[in-house]
């Protein structure tokens, strides 16, 4: 019996559709199905984040800066502490 086709990546289970599955799940694995597309998504997000910090962040009120900094810290801990410790 032949294997059924699946649109999902065998590594991260992403579907590759724009705006559907998060590029943050991509592992950039050689056997991944949509790694190049997800890498482009991540590069785009990085460039927009860089632009935002250079052009918008300093215009925020102190309260909004504090809120953004707290969210930054939560995301940092998630990516570098929680996810980093499992690998």
N, C-alpha and C positions, 0 to 999 in steps of 0.2 A: 504494500500500500504506500502511495506517495505522500510526502508531507504536505499539509495544507499551507497555503500562503498566509502569512501574517504581516500586516503593515507595521507591526511593532518591532522596535530594536531588540535584538536578543540579549543585549547587555543592560540597557537602562529602561527598557520597555516603553520608551518614548515613541510617539507616532509620527513625528516629523512635520505635522501640520502647523503652519504659522499660528501662533497665539494659543495653541492647545496645551501641549506638554512643556513644562519648564526646561529650559536649557541647563538649569543648574543641576539637573539629575544626570546629565551626560558625563560619561567617564572618559571621553576621548580615547576609547579603546580601539585597537586596530580592526576588531570585528564588529564595531558599531555600525549602525545603518545610517544615521543622520548626523554624524559628528561634525562634518564641515558646516552644515546648516546651523547647528547649535553653536559652534564656535563663532560663526558670524553674529548670531544673536548676542552672545556674551561680549564680543568686541563692541557691538553697537551699544549695549547697556553700559559698558565701561566708558566709552566715549561720552555718552550722555551724562553719566555720573560725574565725570571729570568736568564737563562743561557746566553742569549745575553748580558744583562747588566753586568754580572760578567766577561764575556770573550771577548766581542767585543767592547762595548761602549768606553772604555778607549783607544782603539787603533785608534779611529776615529780622523780626523782632527778637529780643533776647529770649522770650518764652518759646518761640518756634525753634530757635537755634538749640535750646535745651532739649526740646522734644526730638528734634532731628538727631542730636548727639546721642540721646538715649536709644533711639532706634538703631543708629549706627553701631553702638556698642552691643546691642542684642544680636544684630546680624553678624557682627564680627565674632562674638562668642559662639554663635551657632556654626559658622563656617570654619573657624580656626581652632576652636576648642572641642565642641561636640562632635563635629564630623571628622576633624583631624585625629581625634583620639581613637576612632574606630578603625583606622587604616593602619 
